[in-house]
Amino acid sequence: MASQELSTDLIHINAQLTHVRGRMRLDGQIYNNGTQPIEKIKIAACYNRADISSIGPSGDTLHYLLPGQTYEVSIWLELRASAEGIIIGLKTRAKSNGESVKNIVYLEPFDLKLKGRPYQNDRQYLGS
């Protein structure tokens, strides 16, 4: 569906969003561009919780990422209701040489219509 990249002196972030069987998968790659290790890395998905819910954990935590190393994360999301102008992003927070580093990559806004599911029906059927 969408892809976006952000590159700074310390970190390079790549995020892709794909639609898989009614759910969305946010894939992210974090690459250490710098010459020093990056520590206490927190990776999280950014989204409006009124429209979208997370299936499983909505992020990950790393102790460190050495120069030249890459880390990949996949976050599964599910739409709660049909929405327009949905904005999803990937946020990283880390420390390098005692300085805090915060980067957010936002994907382009998109519209998604939720289709009905048979198991969400309130009717009860009685067997004969």
matplotlib code that plots the C-alpha trace (Angstrom):
import matplotlib.pyplot as plt

x = [0.0, 2.5, 6.2, 8.3, 11.9, 13.7, 17.5, 19.5, 23.2, 22.5, 19.6, 17.8, 14.2, 12.2, 8.5, 6.1, 2.4, 0.7, -2.9, -3.2, -6.5, -8.4, -5.5, -2.6, 1.1, 3.5, 7.0, 9.9, 13.7, 16.0, 19.6, 22.4, 24.1, 26.4, 29.8, 28.6, 26.2, 22.6, 21.2, 17.7, 15.8, 12.0, 10.1, 6.3, 3.5, 1.7, -2.0, -5.4, -6.6, -10.2, -9.9, -7.2, -6.3, -3.1, -3.0, -0.3, 2.4, 2.4, 6.2, 9.5, 12.5, 16.2, 19.1, 21.5, 22.2, 25.9, 27.1, 26.1, 23.5, 19.9, 16.8, 13.4, 10.1, 6.5, 3.4, -0.1, -2.9, -6.7, -9.2, -12.0, -14.3, -14.2, -12.2, -10.9, -7.5, -5.9, -2.4, 0.0, 3.6, 6.6, 8.3, 11.7, 13.3, 16.9, 20.0, 23.5, 26.4, 23.9, 21.8, 18.1, 17.2, 13.5, 12.4, 8.9, 8.1, 4.5, 3.0, 0.8, -2.9, -5.2, -8.9, -10.1, -13.6, -14.2, -16.2, -18.7, -17.7, -20.1, -19.1, -20.0, -23.7, -26.0, -28.6, -28.8, -29.8, -31.7, -31.2, -34.2]
y = [0.0, 2.6, 3.1, 5.8, 6.4, 8.8, 9.1, 11.1, 11.0, 8.4, 6.3, 5.3, 4.2, 2.5, 1.7, -0.2, -0.9, -3.8, -5.0, -8.7, -10.4, -7.6, -6.7, -4.3, -5.2, -2.4, -3.5, -1.4, -1.6, 0.4, 0.8, 2.4, 5.0, 6.4, 5.3, 4.8, 2.2, 3.3, 2.2, 1.8, 1.7, 1.7, 1.1, 1.7, 2.1, 5.5, 5.4, 6.7, 4.1, 5.0, 3.7, 1.0, -1.6, -3.6, -7.4, -8.4, -6.0, -2.6, -2.2, -3.6, -2.8, -3.3, -2.9, -1.7, -1.6, -1.5, 0.6, -1.0, -3.3, -3.5, -4.5, -5.5, -5.4, -6.3, -4.9, -6.2, -3.8, -4.1, -1.5, -1.0, 0.9, 2.4, 5.6, 8.3, 10.0, 7.3, 8.2, 5.5, 6.0, 4.3, 6.0, 5.3, 6.6, 5.9, 7.2, 7.7, 9.1, 10.2, 12.2, 11.3, 10.7, 10.6, 10.0, 9.4, 8.3, 8.9, 7.1, 8.9, 9.2, 6.6, 5.6, 2.1, 0.7, -2.1, -5.0, -6.9, -10.2, -13.1, -13.8, -10.2, -10.8, -10.4, -12.9, -16.3, -19.3, -22.1, -25.6, -27.6]
z = [0.0, 1.1, 1.8, 3.4, 4.5, 6.8, 7.1, 9.6, 10.7, 13.3, 12.1, 8.9, 9.1, 6.4, 6.9, 4.6, 5.1, 3.3, 3.4, 4.1, 4.4, 6.0, 8.3, 7.9, 8.4, 9.2, 8.4, 9.6, 9.2, 11.4, 10.3, 12.4, 10.1, 12.8, 14.1, 17.7, 19.0, 19.5, 22.9, 24.6, 21.3, 21.4, 18.2, 18.2, 15.7, 15.6, 14.8, 15.9, 18.4, 17.7, 14.1, 14.4, 17.0, 17.4, 17.1, 19.5, 20.5, 18.9, 19.0, 20.1, 22.3, 21.7, 24.1, 21.4, 17.7, 16.6, 13.6, 10.3, 11.9, 10.8, 12.8, 11.3, 13.0, 11.9, 13.6, 12.8, 12.9, 12.3, 11.4, 13.9, 11.6, 8.1, 8.0, 5.7, 5.9, 8.0, 9.1, 10.3, 11.3, 12.8, 15.8, 17.2, 20.3, 21.3, 23.0, 21.4, 23.5, 26.2, 23.7, 23.0, 19.4, 18.4, 14.8, 13.3, 9.8, 8.7, 5.7, 3.3, 4.4, 2.9, 3.0, 4.0, 4.1, 6.5, 5.1, 7.2, 8.7, 9.2, 12.8, 13.9, 13.3, 16.4, 15.2, 16.8, 14.8, 16.4, 15.1, 14.0]

ax = plt.figure().add_subplot(projection="3d")
ax.plot(x, y, z, "-o")
ax.set_aspect("equal")
plt.show()
